[in-house]
């Protein structure tokens, strides 16, 4: 039996085992493993259970039982067995990995993330564990964890096709499109029976990657090999991926009716909540462009309801109506606390980033691309590096923001060095160009910015609050907390007001150098505002900033939902867009009216 097993001759293993009594470990194990190899999972389970009874302290037997039970769909047995294996062998990476895969199968993203990160901690070179841990982080909205798990992923060996699809999708969200394409090119295809199907799925993903990178011609070339009338209808995941890619290109060509039809096909076909939500948001946008606000609103309600089922498993603590999705808005510095800040030497002016802040969908990406188009500046796409510094302080036993008062010069230099290290990984060839750190919700990290970079220039992007709320409500955000906050217009309005209350309070306390960048003024008096921007930043020649659309079209990746809009140049189509939805806004206008007046939009 052993010889046959090592030769891969499972039929002989099974034939030989039938002549032996099932009372020895070796016989039980070999027969069980052979049955698993032959996909006779339910026959293997009793044998594996018997092994755990014979040797209850052997973690490998519990691990094997968990693996086979998971594959057989017996998730209760699998969970109990793998948890027992972890208890017996807490330092073994494989058992944590297998438990993580089970949690992923059960759509338990938080538990999967914990188990898979444990596997990687115990075996840092365990590529499969790193890939799945990154996937779990992606599901949970843990961008920093996902990026850490995928560090040097471009050097990983070729992956089986299914894993390659997952890896390529994640690399693309991190802006590594070339690595994503390379991952697909190197993918190990399965047997001929499903190889063609995998090729089509990879074609659909490549098309989506090219469209996302504003390379429409390449996307269209890929989709020419993926005709909708030739899709195998029984393969739902392929059909939906193809429909999504075709719908995105239809929207690019302003064929909104065609895009809406494709999104409706997806919603009616798939049970995948993530895909359904993506299609419902796309449908809402297409209906909005066709001047159908009520139908668009109905699609939005479906999109948010679907997203909430995903978010509730990741951030259950935010499901209560009175919860605070923007937790940083509770971490402010009082005037008395600011008065206790010890003097620190600031960095040289040339080492200060330019911080672009404001609530999401306020025009921050437009401004970022304008600055990045100038040879004196370098943007790094949207990164939460300032927020990471607040977490670093908390982990070091320096509670943020209270401990800002006690920072020594050495502490400050270490935090600045940590920030510079994170930046260098993203833009290693920045040279002497000044960094543009665009992250809208850095407006909630103003104390950290003011402490480490007190002379930095900060640009606050402002747009009519109702236009901001509508745009956020119509977007599919990756952050589970933002999914929850944007799920209802009332909750979103309260979060928006809370963010600006925090901002105004902290500006009053910290007195940073701030320029207000008003979206409506920019689109109506562009040249005047660009000159004002140049004066604020100390730049004489602002002409490169006016060519931002051409610059954006050449970017490999823009992570925000505005990736397509910023390539179109300045236009006023998004001004007062909310008025078509005034009926839906009436209940929340009392919430935002004070802020509308304070921001000058009365």
N, C-alpha and C positions, 0 to 999 in steps of 0.2 A: 504493500500500500504506500509506504514512504517513497519507494522508487518511482511508482506511477505518479504520485503527487508532484514530485520534483520535476518530472518530465511533462507535467501539465496534462496528463492523461486521466481526467476526472472520471470518465466512464469506467475505467479499470478500477479506480479507487472505490467507486460505489459497488461494482460487481464483487470485488474481493471482500468488502466490508460486510456484505450480506451473509457470508459464511462464518462470520465471527460474532461472538456474543458482545452486546453493547455494555460491557462492564469495565473496560479499560479506558484511561484518559486518551491514549493515542488513537485508539479506534474511534472513539466518540468525536475527537477533534478533527481527524482527517475526513471522516464521513461528513461532518457538519460543514467543513470548509469546501468539500467537493460539491455538496448540495447547494451551497451558496454560489459557487462558480457556475453551476448549471441553472441558476435562478429558481431553484426549488426552496425558496426561503422558509415557507411555513413548515416544511419537513425538517429544516435545519434547526429551527427554534427550540423544539423539545430537547434536542441533543445538547445544545448550548446551555440551556437551563440546567440539565443534568450535570454538566461540567461544573457550573457554579455551585451546585449542591455538594459535589464531591470535593471540590477545592475552593471553599468560599473566600479564601484569602489570596487567591491568584487573580490579580487585577486584569491580566490579559483575557481571561475567560469572561469577565464582566464586560470588558471592552468589546470583545467579539459578539457577545450577546446584544449589546447596545447597537452595534453596527448593523447586524442582520435584522434586528427588530425595527430599526429606523427604515431600512430598505423595504421591509415587509409592510410598512405603514402602521405598525403597532407602536405608536409614539409613547404610550404610557409605560410599556415595558422598556423601551429604549431609554427613556428619561431616567427611570429608576436604576437601570443597569449602569448607565454612564456616570451618573452621580455617585454610585457606589464605587466605580472604578477610579474616579477622581479622589474619593476619600481614601482609597487604598494606595494610590500612587499620585499624590498631589504635585510631584515634581516632574511627571511625565507629560511631555508636550502633546503626544498623540491623543491621550484621553481628553485633554482640554479641547483639542481640535475637533474631535468627533462630537463632543458635547456641543461645541459651538455650531457645527453643521446642523445638528438636530434643532437647536434654537432657531437657526435661520429657516429651516424647513417649517417650523411652527410660527414663523413671522414674529418671533420675539427678538426684535433687534437689540434691545439693551442687554439681554442675557447673552445673546450671541457675541456681541462686542466684548463683553467681559471675558467670556471663555476663550475667545480667539486671541485677544490681547494677552491673556495668560499663557496661551500656547507659544506665542511669539516671544514673550519674556523668557520662557524656558528654553527656547530654541530659536535664536534670532535669524538663523539662516534657513528656516523652514519656510520655503517660498509659498507653498500652498496655503499655509496658515497666514502668512502676511497678506496674500491676495484676499482670502476670505475675511480676514480682520478688517482690511480696508473696505471691503464691501459692507460689512456690518457698520463701520464708522460712517460710511456714505449714507446708509439707511437712517442712521441716528442724527444726521446733520453735523457730525463731528469732523469738520473739515481738516483741522489740525491733525487729528488722529489718522485720517485717511491719507493725508500727505506724508506723514511719518512712515506709515506702513508701505507706501509705494516709492519710497526713496530708492533710487537706483533700479527701479523696475525695468527701465529700458535695457538693462544688462541681464535680465532674467532669461533662462532658457525658454525656447518655444513652449507655448502652453497648449493643452488640448483645446479644441475649438470653442467649447462652451465657456471655459474659463477665460479664453482669449477675448471673447465678446464682452464678458464682464470687465476684464482688465482694461480693454480699449475704451469702454464707456467711461470708466473712472479716470483714466489718464486724460481723456478729452475734457472732462469737467475741471481738471487741474491746469488746463491750458497747454498740455503736452500732446498736441494733435499729431505731430510727426511720429512720436513714439507710439501713439495709438494706432496709426496706420501701419506702422512697422509690426506691431503686435499681431494685427490681423493677417498681414502678409506671411508671418512666420507660424501661424496657427497650425497645429497638428490636426488634420481632418480625420473624422471617424471612418469606419468601414464604408464601402461604396454605397451601402443601402441608404445612409443618411448624409453622405458627403455633399451631394448636390444641394440638399436643404441647407446645410451649414454655409455653403458658398453664397446662397441667396441671402441668408441672414446677415452675413458679413458685408454683402453689397449694400443692403439697406442701411447698415450702420455707417459704412463709409459715406454714403450719400448724406446722411444726417450730419456727420462730422464736417463734411465740406460745406454744407449749407450753414452750419453753425459758425464756420470760419469765414463766412461771406464769400466763399468761392463757388458761386452759383453754377458756373459752367461745368466745373468738375462734378458737382452734385447731379446735374442733369445727365452728364455722361454715365454716371453710375446707374441712375434710374432707368436709362435706356435699356439696360439689361434686366430690368425688373418690371416687366409689363403687368399691369393690374389684372388684365383679362387672362393671364396665364398663371396666376398664383394658385398653389394647391390649397383649396379652401379648408381642408382638414387641419392644416398647420396654422393655428390661430396666431401664435406669437410672430411668425413670419409675416402673415397678412397684415397684422397691426403695425409692425415695424415699417413695412412698405407703405401702408396707407399714411402713416405719420410723416414719412419722408416726402411723399407726393403732395400731401396737404401743405407742408411747409413751403414747398416750391410754388404751389398754386397761390398761396398767400403772397409770396414774393412777387408774383406776376399780377397781383391784385385781382385774381380770379377767386373772389371770396365765396361765391356760390359753390364752386367746385371744392374748395377747401372745407366748407361746411358739410357738404355731402360726405366727404371722406371721414371727417371727424365723427359724424353720426354713425357711419358704418362701424367705426371702432367701438363706440359706446354700446352699440347693439350687439357686438360680437364677443368682447372679452370680459372675463371675470377678474382680470388683474386690476386691482384698485389703483395702482400707480399709473398704469396706462390709461385707465378710464378717466382719472383726474386730468392727466395731460391733454387728452382729447377734448374733455369738456371745457377746459380753459381755452383751447384752440377754437372750439366751436363758438364760445362766447365772443372772442375777438372777431371772428369772421362775421357773426351776426351783427355785431356793433358796427363794423365797416359797411354793412348793408343797410344801416339805418333802422335796425330792429332792436331797440333798447330793451323792450319787455322780454323778447325771446332770449336776448343775450343775458339778461338778469337771471332768467330761469336756468340757463346753462351754467351760470356761475354758482347758483345755489347747489346744483348737482355736483359741480367740481369741488366746492368746499366741503360738502357733506362727505364725499368720498375721501378727500384728504384728511378729514378729521378722524376717520377710522384708522388711518396710518399713524397720525400724530398721537392719538390717545394711547397707543401701545408704547410710545417712546417718552412722552411727557404727560403721564396721567395726572400729575399734580397741577397742570395748567387747565384741566378741563372745567374746574369750578369757574363760574361766571366772574367772580371777584378776584381771580388770580392775576398776577402781574407778569406777563410775558417778557417785558423789558426790565429784567431784574436790576440792571445797572442803574436805572433811574432812581433807585433807592440808595445809591452810594454817592452821596454828595459831601462837599466840604463846607463847613460853616465859616463865617467871617472870623470867628474867634479861633477856629482850628487853623485857618490860613495864616492868621497872625503869628502862630507858633512855628511856622515853617522856618527851618534853619537856612541861612543863605548858602547857595551853591553856585559854583562857577558854571555858567552856561556854555554850551558848545559854541564853536566859531559859527558865525552866521551862515557860512557856506555849507555847514554840516547839518543845518536845520532842515527838516523836510517841509514841504508845503502840504498842509493837511486840508483835504476837501471833505467837508462834512455836510450833514443835512439829512432829513428823513428820506428813506428810499423812494425813488421815482420822482425826485425833485430836480433832476437835471445834472446829477453829479457825474454820470458817465460822459455826457456831452462836454462838460468842463475838463474832465480828466483827459479826454482825447485832444482837446485844444491845447492843453499844456504839454502833453506828450509829443505833439507835432512840432514843438519848438526845440531846437537843438540844445538849449540850456537845461532842459528838464527831462526826466525819465519817470514814467509811471510804471507801477508794478501790478496793475490790475487789483481787484478788491481783495485785501488781506486783513485778517483780524489780529495783526501783530501787536497793536497797542493794547487790545484786550488781553492778549497772551501775557503781556507784562504785568497786568493786574493779577492774573492767576499765578504768575511766578512769585509775586510778593506774598500772596496768601499761602502758597505752599512752603515758603521760607519762614513762615511764622510771623510775617509782617502784614497784619490785616490792612487791606486797601479799602478806603483811602486814608484811614486814620494814621497809618504808619508813614505816610508821605512826610509828615512833619519831622520825623526822626531820621530821615534818610541822611547818611553821611555822603561826602563827596565820592568815597569809594563805592558806596551802594549805588549812587546815581550813575557812575561810570560803568559799573557792571550791568545795570539795566540798559544803558545806551548801547553797550557792546553786544548784549543779547539781541537787542532790536536790530543792530547793524548786521549781525550774523544771519538772522532770519531774512533780512532784505537781500543780503548777498547771495543767498541760495536761489532767490527768485530772479534777480537782475545782476548776475555776476559781472557783466561788462558795462556797468553804469558809468564807470570812470569818474569824471569831475562833474557830471550833470547832477543837478539838484533833484532829489527824490520827490515825487508826488505820491503821497499816501492818501488815496481816495478810499474811504470806507464811511458810508453815510452815518452809521451808528457810532462812529468815533465821537459824535457829539455828546454821547453819554460817557465818554472817557476823558472829558476835558481836564479833570484834575491831574491825570497822569501826563497828558501833553504839556500842561502848564508847568508841571514840576520838572520834567526832564528837558523840555524844549521851550523855555519861557519866552524866547524871542521869535519863535516860529510864527510864520504867517498862516492864518487859518481862514479858509473861505467857506462861508455858510451858504449853501444853495437853498433858495426859497422859491416856492411855487404856490399858486392858489391852493389852500388846504383841501378843498373839495376835489380838485383835479388830482392831487396827490393821493387822496383816499380812494378815488375811483381806480386810479392806475394800480395801486397796491392790491385792491380787492380783485382786480382782473388778472393778477399775476400768480403764477405757480412758483412759490418760494421753496427752497430746499430745507431751510431751517424749520424744524418742527415747532419751535416757539412762534415763529412768524406765521406758519400755517394756522396755528390756533388764533393768533391775534387778528389775522386778516379774514378769518372765517365769517365774521359778521361785521357789518358796517359800523354798528354801535361800538363794538369792542375795539375795532381799528381806530375809530375816532378818539376814544378815550386814551388809547396808547399813544396816538399822535400828539394829543394835547399834553399828556404826561411828559413826553420827550422834550417838547418845547418849554414846558414849565421848568424842567430840569436845566435846560440850556440857558434860559434867561437868568435863572437864579445863579448858576455857576459863572456865567459871564460877568454878572454884577459883582461876585466875590473875587474872581481871579483876574479880571480885566485883561484878557488876551488881545492880541492884534488880529482883528477880524474884519474881513470884507464881506459885505452881503452881496450875493450874486443872484439877482432876481430873474427867473426864467422868462417871464413875459417881457421884461425890458430887453433882455438879450435877443429875443427873436424879432423884436420890433425895431431896436436901435443897436444892431450888432456891432458896427464899427466903433461907436461911442463907448460901449461897454468893454470891448476888447482893449481899447486904449486905457480905460480906467483900470482894468486888470493888470496890464503891463506896468502902469505907474505903481500899483500896490506891490508888485513883485520886483520892481526895480529893473524892468526890461524895456529897452528903448525900441527895438525892432520887434513889433508884434505880428508882422505879416505872416510868419509861418503858422501862427495860431488860426488865422482865417482859413487855412487850407486843411483843416482838421478832418473833413469828410474823406478827402483823398488819402490822408494818412491812415484813417481808421480802416479803409478798404484794404490796406496792405498789412494790417495787423494779423498775426496768426490766430489770435484768440482774444475775444472780449467776453468776460464771464457773465456780465449782467444781462437782464432781459432786453436791454436797449442795444444789443449787439448789431441789429439790423438798422435801427433808426438813425444811429450816429453816422452811418455811411451815406445818409441822404442829404446832409447839409442842414442849414437853418430853415425852418418853416414854422408856421403858427397853427398847424392843424390840431395840435394837442391843447391849445389854449381854450379855456371854457368848455372843454369836452364834457364836463360833469352836468352841464345844463340839460342835456338830453335825458339825464337820469334824475332830474330834480325831484320828481315824485318819490323816488326811493330815498332821497337825501333828506326830505322834510323832517323825519323823526330825529335825525342826528344833528341838524343845523344848530339847535340850541347848545349842543356840546361844543361845537367848534366855533360858534359865532364870536366869542371873546378873542379867540386867537386870530380869526379872520380880520377883526378890527385892529388888533395889535400889529399884525404883519402888514397892514395897509391895504387890505383888499375889500374894505367895507363898501 
